[in-house]
Amino acid sequence: MPPEPIAHVALGIAAAFLVTFGAFTALRYLRADSETRASLRLASRIRRTWRRSAPMLGLAVADRTPTTGAQLIAKRGRRPEPRTRIPAITTRADRTGVSIRMKTVAGIGVDEVTQQARHLADLWGCARVSVVPDGPGRLLVRAVRFDPLAAPTRYRPGLTAPATLRVWPMGEDEYAKPVAAALSNVPGIAVAGLPGYGKTSLINSLIGRFAPSDAVQFAVADGKAETADAGDYAEIAPRLFAFVGDDLAEANKLFTRLVKLRRDRFAAMKRALGTANLWDVNPSAAWPLVILVIDEAHTFFSQPKGSDKRSRELAALAAENARLVDDLIRKGRSVGFVTIVVTQKPTGDAIPTSIRDNCGIRVSFAQTTQEAAVAALGDDIRQWPDANPVSLQDPAYVGVASMRIQGQEGFTRVRMPEVTPSDTAEVATATAHLTVDPAALLPHRDGPGPADFTKAA
């Protein structure tokens, strides 16, 4: 075939491709909502300007090794000019921003791009830019157009049991990505923060989300309630198999009861389930996950000063309460216990460090001092000033907390959705028939073996 027809065919194919691609792009833009359209425009601008902006930010390297072709066409006696190597990118837009997948080049990797993240955000007009590895030789750069943390969100729990009990969906991070905390093999969770900044709503979210499952049972010790029928948890009491107020003696009875349950579970589990770790087979209606919430926990651990008889009695109860809760956190993981310690004051004089520091997950809403931030999250928070909960005192950040996410370096700020007490109460009332004392479910020592017991459950 003569070359002219071949060229015409090639041009026709190229034109058809461009028309199809253009039509697809236009259709996607027209069908998108206003926020996604803004992200699509940003993605287009990032791609158009990348080859110019990357060298300006030092995200390009000079390749001084000439290719064979460059050597052949170079003038005699002259060395070919070095080539500029720029990381190749592709983009994907969504409502909150643009995800940029980048191929690294020699000398430009995650550290170099991270150092320029603030400048990239300014260049692209974004609230922030994050950089994380995305496999060998690849990075995922996330450009967020607006701050997801500044926009309150709402979660309304339903009556559908969650698909898994192994994780607790908590909210979205500052890059609008979902954040979940592990519940499997996590014995304790510490939640700290100023009053009115989201601690109660977080617990409402937990109970509302998991109450529809018959494989979860809840107990609460509420240090804010003077009696067991008052306070923030009174309306969800039907879904609690145990509930006490701020009375140290009543709390002591509850903690003692739960430590006994832990020991009895441990003694029976291997024979009944064939494993020494409940998470090997997952919680069930017969062997439920037991979640203990201790709200305003310092109420139960702080030892009053004084030499009178009553002060000595209360100090002894507080010390015993601390010992029992420490037992649950240190030894409760394998038998399906998760203890959540909630407090305004996370310092060692209020919460024993043996309890606080053994919590596998630590979350902090706004704090007023660096001392409180370190007590809540550990000394490492000093190295992450952007995530420090001291910076969350602005009313716009009510419901935002700092936490360390498993498998991720450093700390992340997370927007927790608001969950109203009335919504949680509604779910608790509707699922009250699922409430049962886990101790009543334990098999007798002379009862059925693993196969029979599983069938009975």
Helices and strands as residue ranges (DSSP letters): H 3-31, H 34-56, E 61-63, H 68-73, E 83-85, E 89-93, E 97-103, H 110-115, H 117-124, E 128-133, E 138-144, G 148-150, E 167-173, E 178-182, E 188-192, H 199-210, E 216-222, G 234-239, E 240-244, H 248-273, G 278-280, E 289-295, H 298-301, H 309-331, E 337-343, H 353-356, E 361-364, H 370-377, G 379-383, G 385-387, G 389-392, G 395-397, E 400-403, E 412-415, H 421-430, G 432-434, G 438-441, H 450-456
